[in-house]
Amino acid sequence: MSKHPHLPAIPRNLQPLALALLITASVMVLEIVVGLLSHSLALLADAGHMATDAAALGMSLAASWVARQPATRTKTYGFYRTEILAAFVNGLTLWLVVIWIVYEAVQRFMHPPVIQAPMMLVTAVIGLAANLGCAWVLKPSQTDSLNQRSAYLHVLADAVGSVSVIAAAGVIWATGWSLADPIASLLVCAVILWGSWNLISESVNVLLEGTPAHINVVQVMRAMQEVAGVRRVHDVHIWTITSGMEAMSGHVIVDDLAHSQIVLGRISAMLSERFGLSHTTLQPEVADRNHQHPAVSS
Protein backbone atom coordinates (compact mmCIF):
# COMPACT_ATOMS: atom_id res chain seq x y z
CA MET A 1 0.00 0.00 0.00
CA SER A 2 1.34 3.39 -0.94
CA LYS A 3 0.19 6.81 0.19
CA HIS A 4 1.93 9.59 -1.74
CA PRO A 5 0.77 13.22 -1.65
CA HIS A 6 1.77 14.95 -4.88
CA LEU A 7 3.24 18.03 -3.22
CA PRO A 8 4.64 18.66 0.27
CA ALA A 9 3.10 21.30 2.48
CA ILE A 10 6.11 23.58 2.15
CA PRO A 11 5.84 27.27 1.31
CA ARG A 12 7.77 28.16 -1.84
CA ASN A 13 7.55 31.92 -1.72
CA LEU A 14 10.57 33.27 -3.56
CA GLN A 15 10.01 36.96 -2.76
CA PRO A 16 11.94 37.00 0.56
CA LEU A 17 15.02 35.52 -1.09
CA ALA A 18 14.80 37.94 -4.02
CA LEU A 19 14.44 40.96 -1.71
CA ALA A 20 17.31 39.81 0.51
CA LEU A 21 19.49 39.34 -2.59
CA LEU A 22 18.73 42.88 -3.80
CA ILE A 23 19.55 44.43 -0.41
CA THR A 24 22.76 42.42 0.02
CA ALA A 25 24.07 43.20 -3.47
CA SER A 26 23.38 46.93 -3.02
CA VAL A 27 25.22 47.17 0.31
CA MET A 28 28.08 45.06 -1.08
CA VAL A 29 28.69 47.64 -3.81
CA LEU A 30 28.54 50.44 -1.21
CA GLU A 31 31.11 48.72 1.03
CA ILE A 32 33.48 48.13 -1.87
CA VAL A 33 33.38 51.81 -2.87
CA VAL A 34 33.77 53.15 0.67
CA GLY A 35 36.37 50.50 1.52
CA LEU A 36 38.55 51.67 -1.35
CA LEU A 37 38.05 55.33 -0.48
CA SER A 38 38.76 54.89 3.26
CA HIS A 39 41.55 52.30 2.80
CA SER A 40 39.59 49.99 5.12
CA LEU A 41 40.59 46.38 4.65
CA ALA A 42 37.90 45.40 7.16
CA LEU A 43 35.19 46.89 4.97
CA LEU A 44 36.60 45.21 1.88
CA ALA A 45 36.68 41.89 3.73
CA ASP A 46 33.08 42.42 4.82
CA ALA A 47 32.20 43.27 1.22
CA GLY A 48 33.78 39.98 0.21
CA HIS A 49 31.65 38.26 2.84
CA MET A 50 28.59 39.99 1.41
CA ALA A 51 29.58 38.85 -2.08
CA THR A 52 29.52 35.29 -0.74
CA ASP A 53 26.12 36.02 0.80
CA ALA A 54 24.83 37.35 -2.51
CA ALA A 55 26.04 34.21 -4.27
CA ALA A 56 24.45 32.04 -1.58
CA LEU A 57 21.14 33.91 -1.81
CA GLY A 58 21.22 33.66 -5.60
CA MET A 59 21.89 29.92 -5.35
CA SER A 60 19.07 29.50 -2.83
CA LEU A 61 16.72 31.47 -5.06
CA ALA A 62 17.60 29.36 -8.11
CA ALA A 63 17.31 26.13 -6.10
CA SER A 64 13.88 27.13 -4.77
CA TRP A 65 12.72 27.80 -8.32
CA VAL A 66 14.09 24.50 -9.62
CA ALA A 67 12.47 22.63 -6.72
CA ARG A 68 9.07 23.85 -7.90
CA GLN A 69 9.38 22.04 -11.20
CA PRO A 70 7.18 18.94 -11.64
CA ALA A 71 8.47 15.38 -11.49
CA THR A 72 9.65 13.69 -14.68
CA ARG A 73 10.09 10.09 -15.78
CA THR A 74 13.73 10.15 -14.72
CA LYS A 75 13.19 12.32 -11.61
CA THR A 76 10.17 10.64 -10.06
CA TYR A 77 10.50 12.57 -6.79
CA GLY A 78 10.84 15.83 -8.67
CA PHE A 79 13.66 18.26 -7.92
CA TYR A 80 13.12 18.82 -4.20
CA ARG A 81 16.66 17.72 -3.34
CA THR A 82 18.02 20.72 -5.25
CA GLU A 83 17.31 22.81 -2.17
CA ILE A 84 19.27 20.40 0.03
CA LEU A 85 22.23 20.54 -2.36
CA ALA A 86 22.12 24.33 -2.25
CA ALA A 87 22.08 24.25 1.56
CA PHE A 88 25.12 21.94 1.58
CA VAL A 89 27.09 24.14 -0.84
CA ASN A 90 26.14 27.25 1.11
CA GLY A 91 27.43 25.61 4.29
CA LEU A 92 30.76 24.90 2.59
CA THR A 93 31.03 28.49 1.37
CA LEU A 94 30.68 29.64 4.97
CA TRP A 95 33.82 27.62 5.76
CA LEU A 96 35.59 29.33 2.86
CA VAL A 97 34.56 32.65 4.38
CA VAL A 98 36.15 31.57 7.67
CA ILE A 99 39.42 30.71 5.91
CA TRP A 100 39.39 34.13 4.25
CA ILE A 101 38.73 35.96 7.52
CA VAL A 102 41.45 34.04 9.38
CA TYR A 103 43.94 34.78 6.60
CA GLU A 104 43.07 38.48 6.64
CA ALA A 105 43.24 38.57 10.45
CA VAL A 106 46.78 37.13 10.42
CA GLN A 107 47.84 39.70 7.82
CA ARG A 108 46.43 42.53 9.94
CA PHE A 109 48.24 41.30 13.05
CA MET A 110 51.47 41.40 11.07
CA HIS A 111 50.80 44.63 9.22
CA PRO A 112 48.07 46.74 10.89
CA PRO A 113 46.44 48.94 8.24
CA VAL A 114 45.81 52.67 8.55
CA ILE A 115 42.03 53.03 8.56
CA GLN A 116 39.67 55.98 8.20
CA ALA A 117 37.55 54.94 11.19
CA PRO A 118 34.62 57.42 10.85
CA MET A 119 33.86 56.44 7.26
CA MET A 120 34.32 52.78 8.15
CA LEU A 121 31.92 53.08 11.10
CA VAL A 122 29.10 54.75 9.16
CA THR A 123 29.27 52.21 6.33
CA ALA A 124 29.38 49.27 8.76
CA VAL A 125 26.24 50.59 10.49
CA ILE A 126 24.49 50.72 7.12
CA GLY A 127 25.68 47.18 6.44
CA LEU A 128 24.34 45.96 9.79
CA ALA A 129 20.96 47.57 9.13
CA ALA A 130 20.83 45.82 5.75
CA ASN A 131 21.78 42.46 7.29
CA LEU A 132 19.12 42.78 9.98
CA GLY A 133 16.57 43.75 7.33
CA CYS A 134 17.43 40.64 5.29
CA ALA A 135 17.25 38.44 8.39
CA TRP A 136 13.81 39.87 9.22
CA VAL A 137 12.63 39.14 5.67
CA LEU A 138 13.96 35.57 5.67
CA LYS A 139 13.10 34.55 9.24
CA PRO A 140 9.43 33.50 8.67
CA SER A 141 10.41 30.93 6.01
CA GLN A 142 13.75 29.68 7.39
CA THR A 143 12.12 27.11 9.70
CA ASP A 144 10.37 25.36 6.79
CA SER A 145 13.30 24.82 4.45
CA LEU A 146 16.93 23.85 4.97
CA ASN A 147 17.78 25.88 1.88
CA GLN A 148 16.08 29.00 3.26
CA ARG A 149 17.80 28.42 6.60
CA SER A 150 21.20 28.29 4.89
CA ALA A 151 20.52 31.71 3.35
CA TYR A 152 19.29 32.97 6.72
CA LEU A 153 22.49 31.77 8.45
CA HIS A 154 24.61 33.51 5.80
CA VAL A 155 22.83 36.79 6.52
CA LEU A 156 23.14 36.37 10.29
CA ALA A 157 26.84 35.57 9.97
CA ASP A 158 27.30 38.74 7.95
CA ALA A 159 25.35 40.70 10.58
CA VAL A 160 27.80 39.46 13.22
CA GLY A 161 30.60 40.50 10.88
CA SER A 162 29.11 44.00 10.63
CA VAL A 163 28.91 44.22 14.42
CA SER A 164 32.59 43.31 14.66
CA VAL A 165 33.47 45.96 12.09
CA ILE A 166 31.46 48.55 14.03
CA ALA A 167 33.16 47.60 17.30
CA ALA A 168 36.59 47.64 15.70
CA ALA A 169 35.90 51.01 14.06
CA GLY A 170 34.78 52.46 17.39
CA VAL A 171 37.90 51.24 19.19
CA ILE A 172 40.18 52.45 16.40
CA TRP A 173 38.45 55.83 16.29
CA ALA A 174 38.68 56.25 20.09
CA THR A 175 42.14 54.79 20.78
CA GLY A 176 43.89 54.27 17.46
CA TRP A 177 44.45 50.59 18.35
CA SER A 178 44.11 48.95 14.91
CA LEU A 179 44.55 45.39 16.23
CA ALA A 180 40.94 45.53 17.40
CA ASP A 181 39.96 44.72 13.81
CA PRO A 182 41.63 41.27 13.47
CA ILE A 183 40.58 40.26 17.01
CA ALA A 184 36.94 40.97 16.20
CA SER A 185 37.30 39.06 12.93
CA LEU A 186 38.42 35.90 14.75
CA LEU A 187 35.35 36.08 16.99
CA VAL A 188 33.20 36.15 13.85
CA CYS A 189 34.87 32.95 12.67
CA ALA A 190 33.72 31.07 15.76
CA VAL A 191 30.11 32.16 15.20
CA ILE A 192 30.18 31.19 11.52
CA LEU A 193 31.70 27.76 12.22
CA TRP A 194 29.05 26.96 14.82
CA GLY A 195 26.13 27.68 12.49
CA SER A 196 27.66 26.17 9.36
CA TRP A 197 28.57 22.88 11.07
CA ASN A 198 24.93 22.22 12.01
CA LEU A 199 23.82 23.18 8.51
CA ILE A 200 26.30 20.89 6.75
CA SER A 201 25.71 17.91 9.03
CA GLU A 202 21.94 18.14 8.57
CA SER A 203 22.15 18.48 4.79
CA VAL A 204 24.61 15.56 4.56
CA ASN A 205 22.20 13.41 6.59
CA VAL A 206 19.45 14.21 4.10
CA LEU A 207 21.66 13.49 1.08
CA LEU A 208 22.70 10.15 2.61
CA GLU A 209 19.01 9.38 3.25
CA GLY A 210 19.60 9.12 6.97
CA THR A 211 16.73 9.00 9.44
CA PRO A 212 15.42 12.50 10.31
CA ALA A 213 16.69 13.63 13.71
CA HIS A 214 13.18 14.19 15.08
CA ILE A 215 11.98 10.66 14.27
CA ASN A 216 12.86 7.51 16.24
CA VAL A 217 12.63 4.42 14.01
CA VAL A 218 12.24 2.03 16.96
CA GLN A 219 9.30 4.05 18.29
CA VAL A 220 7.72 4.04 14.84
CA MET A 221 8.08 0.26 14.54
CA ARG A 222 6.61 -0.31 18.01
CA ALA A 223 3.64 1.90 17.17
CA MET A 224 3.06 -0.04 13.93
CA GLN A 225 3.12 -3.36 15.79
CA GLU A 226 0.48 -2.09 18.19
CA VAL A 227 -2.06 -1.78 15.35
CA ALA A 228 -4.66 -4.54 15.37
CA GLY A 229 -3.94 -7.27 12.83
CA VAL A 230 -0.15 -6.69 12.75
CA ARG A 231 2.21 -9.45 13.86
CA ARG A 232 5.56 -7.86 13.10
CA VAL A 233 7.22 -5.22 10.95
CA HIS A 234 10.66 -5.28 9.36
CA ASP A 235 12.87 -3.49 6.85
CA VAL A 236 11.52 -0.10 7.92
CA HIS A 237 13.29 2.86 6.33
CA ILE A 238 12.60 6.56 6.95
CA TRP A 239 14.33 9.34 5.08
CA THR A 240 13.91 12.97 4.07
CA ILE A 241 13.16 13.99 0.50
CA THR A 242 13.39 17.69 1.31
CA SER A 243 12.75 19.85 4.36
CA GLY A 244 9.31 19.04 5.76
CA MET A 245 8.78 16.04 3.48
CA GLU A 246 9.70 12.70 5.04
CA ALA A 247 9.14 9.35 3.32
CA MET A 248 8.92 5.84 4.73
CA SER A 249 8.80 2.27 3.47
CA GLY A 250 8.42 -1.00 5.35
CA HIS A 251 7.17 -4.58 5.36
CA VAL A 252 4.23 -5.53 7.54
CA ILE A 253 3.48 -9.13 8.51
CA VAL A 254 -0.29 -9.44 8.97
CA ASP A 255 -2.59 -12.17 10.26
CA ASP A 256 -4.67 -12.32 7.12
CA LEU A 257 -3.82 -10.96 3.66
CA ALA A 258 -7.51 -10.73 2.83
CA HIS A 259 -7.82 -7.87 5.34
CA SER A 260 -4.38 -6.39 4.74
CA GLN A 261 -5.65 -3.21 3.07
CA ILE A 262 -7.72 -2.36 6.13
CA VAL A 263 -4.73 -2.97 8.42
CA LEU A 264 -2.38 -0.92 6.24
CA GLY A 265 -4.93 1.86 6.15
CA ARG A 266 -4.93 1.97 9.95
CA ILE A 267 -1.14 2.04 10.01
CA SER A 268 -0.97 4.87 7.46
CA ALA A 269 -3.47 6.97 9.42
CA MET A 270 -1.53 6.39 12.66
CA LEU A 271 1.83 7.24 11.05
CA SER A 272 0.45 10.48 9.63
CA GLU A 273 -1.19 11.53 12.90
CA ARG A 274 1.55 10.58 15.37
CA PHE A 275 4.75 11.02 13.37
CA GLY A 276 3.80 13.28 10.45
CA LEU A 277 4.70 10.53 7.95
CA SER A 278 2.23 11.02 5.11
CA HIS A 279 4.44 9.70 2.29
CA THR A 280 4.46 5.97 3.09
CA THR A 281 4.85 2.70 1.17
CA LEU A 282 3.89 -0.48 3.07
CA GLN A 283 4.27 -4.04 1.80
CA PRO A 284 1.91 -6.63 3.40
CA GLU A 285 3.19 -10.16 4.01
CA VAL A 286 2.02 -13.33 5.75
CA ALA A 287 4.12 -14.99 8.42
CA ASP A 288 6.75 -17.41 7.11
CA ARG A 289 7.44 -20.07 9.69
CA ASN A 290 10.78 -20.88 8.09
CA HIS A 291 12.03 -17.29 8.26
CA GLN A 292 10.93 -15.35 11.32
CA HIS A 293 11.81 -11.67 11.54
CA PRO A 294 12.68 -10.52 15.05
CA ALA A 295 10.26 -8.27 16.84
CA VAL A 296 11.31 -4.82 18.02
CA SER A 297 12.93 -5.05 21.44
CA SER A 298 12.72 -2.45 24.16
MARNU-928448 format. One line per field, with one value per residue (C-alpha): x, y, z; chain; residue in one letter; residue number from 1. Coordinates in nm, 3 decimals. Layout:
N
c1 [X; ...]
c2 [Y; ...]
c3 [Z; ...]
ch [A; ...]
aa [a; ...]
i [NUM; ...]
REM end
This chain:
298
c1 [0.000; 0.134; 0.019; 0.193; 0.077; 0.177; 0.324; 0.464; 0.310; 0.611; 0.584; 0.777; 0.755; 1.057; 1.001; 1.194; 1.502; 1.480; 1.444; 1.731; 1.949; 1.873; 1.955; 2.276; 2.407; 2.338; 2.522; 2.808; 2.869; 2.854; 3.111; 3.348; 3.338; 3.377; 3.637; 3.855; 3.805; 3.876; 4.155; 3.959; 4.059; 3.790; 3.519; 3.660; 3.668; 3.308; 3.220; 3.378; 3.165; 2.859; 2.958; 2.952; 2.612; 2.483; 2.604; 2.445; 2.114; 2.122; 2.189; 1.907; 1.672; 1.760; 1.731; 1.388; 1.272; 1.409; 1.247; 0.907; 0.938; 0.718; 0.847; 0.965; 1.009; 1.373; 1.319; 1.017; 1.050; 1.084; 1.366; 1.312; 1.666; 1.802; 1.731; 1.927; 2.223; 2.212; 2.208; 2.512; 2.709; 2.614; 2.743; 3.076; 3.103; 3.068; 3.382; 3.559; 3.456; 3.615; 3.942; 3.939; 3.873; 4.145; 4.394; 4.307; 4.324; 4.678; 4.784; 4.643; 4.824; 5.147; 5.080; 4.807; 4.644; 4.581; 4.203; 3.967; 3.755; 3.462; 3.386; 3.432; 3.192; 2.910; 2.927; 2.938; 2.624; 2.449; 2.568; 2.434; 2.096; 2.083; 2.178; 1.912; 1.657; 1.743; 1.725; 1.381; 1.263; 1.396; 1.310; 0.943; 1.041; 1.375; 1.212; 1.037; 1.330; 1.693; 1.778; 1.608; 1.780; 2.120; 2.052; 1.929; 2.249; 2.461; 2.283; 2.314; 2.684; 2.730; 2.535; 2.780; 3.060; 2.911; 2.891; 3.259; 3.347; 3.146; 3.316; 3.659; 3.590; 3.478; 3.790; 4.018; 3.845; 3.868; 4.214; 4.389; 4.445; 4.411; 4.455; 4.094; 3.996; 4.163; 4.058; 3.694; 3.730; 3.842; 3.535; 3.320; 3.487; 3.372; 3.011; 3.018; 3.170; 2.905; 2.613; 2.766; 2.857; 2.493; 2.382; 2.630; 2.571; 2.194; 2.215; 2.461; 2.220; 1.945; 2.166; 2.270; 1.901; 1.960; 1.673; 1.542; 1.669; 1.318; 1.198; 1.286; 1.263; 1.224; 0.930; 0.772; 0.808; 0.661; 0.364; 0.306; 0.312; 0.048; -0.206; -0.466; -0.394; -0.015; 0.221; 0.556; 0.722; 1.066; 1.287; 1.152; 1.329; 1.260; 1.433; 1.391; 1.316; 1.339; 1.275; 0.931; 0.878; 0.970; 0.914; 0.892; 0.880; 0.842; 0.717; 0.423; 0.348; -0.029; -0.259; -0.467; -0.382; -0.751; -0.782; -0.438; -0.565; -0.772; -0.473; -0.238; -0.493; -0.493; -0.114; -0.097; -0.347; -0.153; 0.183; 0.045; -0.119; 0.155; 0.475; 0.380; 0.470; 0.223; 0.444; 0.446; 0.485; 0.389; 0.427; 0.191; 0.319; 0.202; 0.412; 0.675; 0.744; 1.078; 1.203; 1.093; 1.181; 1.268; 1.026; 1.131; 1.293; 1.272]
c2 [0.000; 0.339; 0.681; 0.959; 1.322; 1.495; 1.803; 1.866; 2.130; 2.358; 2.727; 2.816; 3.192; 3.327; 3.696; 3.700; 3.552; 3.794; 4.096; 3.981; 3.934; 4.288; 4.443; 4.242; 4.320; 4.693; 4.717; 4.506; 4.764; 5.044; 4.872; 4.813; 5.181; 5.315; 5.050; 5.167; 5.533; 5.489; 5.230; 4.999; 4.638; 4.540; 4.689; 4.521; 4.189; 4.242; 4.327; 3.998; 3.826; 3.999; 3.885; 3.529; 3.602; 3.735; 3.421; 3.204; 3.391; 3.366; 2.992; 2.950; 3.147; 2.936; 2.613; 2.713; 2.780; 2.450; 2.263; 2.385; 2.204; 1.894; 1.538; 1.369; 1.009; 1.015; 1.232; 1.064; 1.257; 1.583; 1.826; 1.882; 1.772; 2.072; 2.281; 2.040; 2.054; 2.433; 2.425; 2.194; 2.414; 2.725; 2.561; 2.490; 2.849; 2.964; 2.762; 2.933; 3.265; 3.157; 3.071; 3.413; 3.596; 3.404; 3.478; 3.848; 3.857; 3.713; 3.970; 4.253; 4.130; 4.140; 4.463; 4.674; 4.894; 5.267; 5.303; 5.598; 5.494; 5.742; 5.644; 5.278; 5.308; 5.475; 5.221; 4.927; 5.059; 5.072; 4.718; 4.596; 4.757; 4.582; 4.246; 4.278; 4.375; 4.064; 3.844; 3.987; 3.914; 3.557; 3.455; 3.350; 3.093; 2.968; 2.711; 2.536; 2.482; 2.385; 2.588; 2.900; 2.842; 2.829; 3.171; 3.297; 3.177; 3.351; 3.679; 3.637; 3.557; 3.874; 4.070; 3.946; 4.050; 4.400; 4.422; 4.331; 4.596; 4.855; 4.760; 4.764; 5.101; 5.246; 5.124; 5.245; 5.583; 5.625; 5.479; 5.427; 5.059; 4.895; 4.539; 4.553; 4.472; 4.127; 4.026; 4.097; 3.906; 3.590; 3.608; 3.615; 3.295; 3.107; 3.216; 3.119; 2.776; 2.696; 2.768; 2.617; 2.288; 2.222; 2.318; 2.089; 1.791; 1.814; 1.848; 1.556; 1.341; 1.421; 1.349; 1.015; 0.938; 0.912; 0.900; 1.250; 1.363; 1.419; 1.066; 0.751; 0.442; 0.203; 0.405; 0.404; 0.026; -0.031; 0.190; -0.004; -0.336; -0.209; -0.178; -0.454; -0.727; -0.669; -0.945; -0.786; -0.522; -0.528; -0.349; -0.010; 0.286; 0.656; 0.934; 1.297; 1.399; 1.769; 1.985; 1.904; 1.604; 1.270; 0.935; 0.584; 0.227; -0.100; -0.458; -0.553; -0.913; -0.944; -1.217; -1.232; -1.096; -1.073; -0.787; -0.639; -0.321; -0.236; -0.297; -0.092; 0.186; 0.197; 0.204; 0.487; 0.697; 0.639; 0.724; 1.048; 1.153; 1.058; 1.102; 1.328; 1.053; 1.102; 0.970; 0.597; 0.270; -0.048; -0.404; -0.663; -1.016; -1.333; -1.499; -1.741; -2.007; -2.088; -1.729; -1.535; -1.167; -1.052; -0.827; -0.482; -0.505; -0.245]
c3 [0.000; -0.094; 0.019; -0.174; -0.165; -0.488; -0.322; 0.027; 0.248; 0.215; 0.131; -0.184; -0.172; -0.356; -0.276; 0.056; -0.109; -0.402; -0.171; 0.051; -0.259; -0.380; -0.041; 0.002; -0.347; -0.302; 0.031; -0.108; -0.381; -0.121; 0.103; -0.187; -0.287; 0.067; 0.152; -0.135; -0.048; 0.326; 0.280; 0.512; 0.465; 0.716; 0.497; 0.188; 0.373; 0.482; 0.122; 0.021; 0.284; 0.141; -0.208; -0.074; 0.080; -0.251; -0.427; -0.158; -0.181; -0.560; -0.535; -0.283; -0.506; -0.811; -0.610; -0.477; -0.832; -0.962; -0.672; -0.790; -1.120; -1.164; -1.149; -1.468; -1.578; -1.472; -1.161; -1.006; -0.679; -0.867; -0.792; -0.420; -0.334; -0.525; -0.217; 0.003; -0.236; -0.225; 0.156; 0.158; -0.084; 0.111; 0.429; 0.259; 0.137; 0.497; 0.576; 0.286; 0.438; 0.767; 0.591; 0.425; 0.752; 0.938; 0.660; 0.664; 1.045; 1.042; 0.782; 0.994; 1.305; 1.107; 0.922; 1.089; 0.824; 0.855; 0.856; 0.820; 1.119; 1.085; 0.726; 0.815; 1.110; 0.916; 0.633; 0.876; 1.049; 0.712; 0.644; 0.979; 0.913; 0.575; 0.729; 0.998; 0.733; 0.529; 0.839; 0.922; 0.567; 0.567; 0.924; 0.867; 0.601; 0.739; 0.970; 0.679; 0.445; 0.497; 0.188; 0.326; 0.660; 0.489; 0.335; 0.672; 0.845; 0.580; 0.652; 1.029; 0.997; 0.795; 1.058; 1.322; 1.088; 1.063; 1.442; 1.466; 1.209; 1.403; 1.730; 1.570; 1.406; 1.739; 1.919; 1.640; 1.629; 2.009; 2.078; 1.746; 1.835; 1.491; 1.623; 1.740; 1.381; 1.347; 1.701; 1.620; 1.293; 1.475; 1.699; 1.385; 1.267; 1.576; 1.520; 1.152; 1.222; 1.482; 1.249; 0.936; 1.107; 1.201; 0.851; 0.675; 0.903; 0.857; 0.479; 0.456; 0.659; 0.410; 0.108; 0.261; 0.325; 0.697; 0.944; 1.031; 1.371; 1.508; 1.427; 1.624; 1.401; 1.696; 1.829; 1.484; 1.454; 1.801; 1.717; 1.393; 1.579; 1.819; 1.535; 1.537; 1.283; 1.275; 1.386; 1.310; 1.095; 0.936; 0.685; 0.792; 0.633; 0.695; 0.508; 0.407; 0.050; 0.131; 0.436; 0.576; 0.348; 0.504; 0.332; 0.473; 0.347; 0.535; 0.536; 0.754; 0.851; 0.897; 1.026; 0.712; 0.366; 0.283; 0.534; 0.474; 0.307; 0.613; 0.842; 0.624; 0.615; 0.995; 1.001; 0.746; 0.942; 1.266; 1.105; 0.963; 1.290; 1.537; 1.337; 1.045; 0.795; 0.511; 0.229; 0.309; 0.117; 0.307; 0.180; 0.340; 0.401; 0.575; 0.842; 0.711; 0.969; 0.809; 0.826; 1.132; 1.154; 1.505; 1.684; 1.802; 2.144; 2.416]
ch [A; A; A; A; A; A; A; A; A; A; A; A; A; A; A; A; A; A; A; A; A; A; A; A; A; A; A; A; A; A; A; A; A; A; A; A; A; A; A; A; A; A; A; A; A; A; A; A; A; A; A; A; A; A; A; A; A; A; A; A; A; A; A; A; A; A; A; A; A; A; A; A; A; A; A; A; A; A; A; A; A; A; A; A; A; A; A; A; A; A; A; A; A; A; A; A; A; A; A; A; A; A; A; A; A; A; A; A; A; A; A; A; A; A; A; A; A; A; A; A; A; A; A; A; A; A; A; A; A; A; A; A; A; A; A; A; A; A; A; A; A; A; A; A; A; A; A; A; A; A; A; A; A; A; A; A; A; A; A; A; A; A; A; A; A; A; A; A; A; A; A; A; A; A; A; A; A; A; A; A; A; A; A; A; A; A; A; A; A; A; A; A; A; A; A; A; A; A; A; A; A; A; A; A; A; A; A; A; A; A; A; A; A; A; A; A; A; A; A; A; A; A; A; A; A; A; A; A; A; A; A; A; A; A; A; A; A; A; A; A; A; A; A; A; A; A; A; A; A; A; A; A; A; A; A; A; A; A; A; A; A; A; A; A; A; A; A; A; A; A; A; A; A; A; A; A; A; A; A; A; A; A; A; A; A; A; A; A; A; A; A; A; A; A; A; A; A; A]
aa [m; s; k; h; p; h; l; p; a; i; p; r; n; l; q; p; l; a; l; a; l; l; i; t; a; s; v; m; v; l; e; i; v; v; g; l; l; s; h; s; l; a; l; l; a; d; a; g; h; m; a; t; d; a; a; a; l; g; m; s; l; a; a; s; w; v; a; r; q; p; a; t; r; t; k; t; y; g; f; y; r; t; e; i; l; a; a; f; v; n; g; l; t; l; w; l; v; v; i; w; i; v; y; e; a; v; q; r; f; m; h; p; p; v; i; q; a; p; m; m; l; v; t; a; v; i; g; l; a; a; n; l; g; c; a; w; v; l; k; p; s; q; t; d; s; l; n; q; r; s; a; y; l; h; v; l; a; d; a; v; g; s; v; s; v; i; a; a; a; g; v; i; w; a; t; g; w; s; l; a; d; p; i; a; s; l; l; v; c; a; v; i; l; w; g; s; w; n; l; i; s; e; s; v; n; v; l; l; e; g; t; p; a; h; i; n; v; v; q; v; m; r; a; m; q; e; v; a; g; v; r; r; v; h; d; v; h; i; w; t; i; t; s; g; m; e; a; m; s; g; h; v; i; v; d; d; l; a; h; s; q; i; v; l; g; r; i; s; a; m; l; s; e; r; f; g; l; s; h; t; t; l; q; p; e; v; a; d; r; n; h; q; h; p; a; v; s; s]
i [1; 2; 3; 4; 5; 6; 7; 8; 9; 10; 11; 12; 13; 14; 15; 16; 17; 18; 19; 20; 21; 22; 23; 24; 25; 26; 27; 28; 29; 30; 31; 32; 33; 34; 35; 36; 37; 38; 39; 40; 41; 42; 43; 44; 45; 46; 47; 48; 49; 50; 51; 52; 53; 54; 55; 56; 57; 58; 59; 60; 61; 62; 63; 64; 65; 66; 67; 68; 69; 70; 71; 72; 73; 74; 75; 76; 77; 78; 79; 80; 81; 82; 83; 84; 85; 86; 87; 88; 89; 90; 91; 92; 93; 94; 95; 96; 97; 98; 99; 100; 101; 102; 103; 104; 105; 106; 107; 108; 109; 110; 111; 112; 113; 114; 115; 116; 117; 118; 119; 120; 121; 122; 123; 124; 125; 126; 127; 128; 129; 130; 131; 132; 133; 134; 135; 136; 137; 138; 139; 140; 141; 142; 143; 144; 145; 146; 147; 148; 149; 150; 151; 152; 153; 154; 155; 156; 157; 158; 159; 160; 161; 162; 163; 164; 165; 166; 167; 168; 169; 170; 171; 172; 173; 174; 175; 176; 177; 178; 179; 180; 181; 182; 183; 184; 185; 186; 187; 188; 189; 190; 191; 192; 193; 194; 195; 196; 197; 198; 199; 200; 201; 202; 203; 204; 205; 206; 207; 208; 209; 210; 211; 212; 213; 214; 215; 216; 217; 218; 219; 220; 221; 222; 223; 224; 225; 226; 227; 228; 229; 230; 231; 232; 233; 234; 235; 236; 237; 238; 239; 240; 241; 242; 243; 244; 245; 246; 247; 248; 249; 250; 251; 252; 253; 254; 255; 256; 257; 258; 259; 260; 261; 262; 263; 264; 265; 266; 267; 268; 269; 270; 271; 272; 273; 274; 275; 276; 277; 278; 279; 280; 281; 282; 283; 284; 285; 286; 287; 288; 289; 290; 291; 292; 293; 294; 295; 296; 297; 298]
REM end
